[in-house]
Amino acid sequence: MTVSREDALKVSHLARISVDDSKVDELCNSLNRILNFVEQLNEVDCSQVDGTLQYISSMHERDDVAKPCDPSLVLSNAPHKECNMFVVPKVIG
């Protein structure tokens, strides 16, 4: 599979990334290298490999207990707040 200029521009549009026309070829090359690497990974025979479960035995679960919290402390780093609530941009049109 080869990524064309149109594909690269479409991906950048979907990712909401602006790409200068001078950088589109570089983006195509990068995407093609990534896809070639993924194709190489697909060639590896993993049929004899057992699935693994990564679990760190030193991790301890804690009880999920509700604790009182100060809203002003939670909102202290919020870039925009109003009436003790986060103000976020509208994402649904």
C-alpha angles and dihedrals in degrees: 000000000000126000113227127206089257091052091050092049091048092050091048090049092050090048090048091237119143112221123190115232088243091059099047094090090050089051091050090052092049093049091047091052090051093049092047090053091050089051089053090052090052089058093062113105107232097162092111095046118100117225113256133221114210109212126158108214093203091066113101125200117230130206114265101237125169112233129189114261136193109237091207090058092050092048096041093101097037111121091213127023137162131180092356091305135109114254111217132175118264109258102179117071 
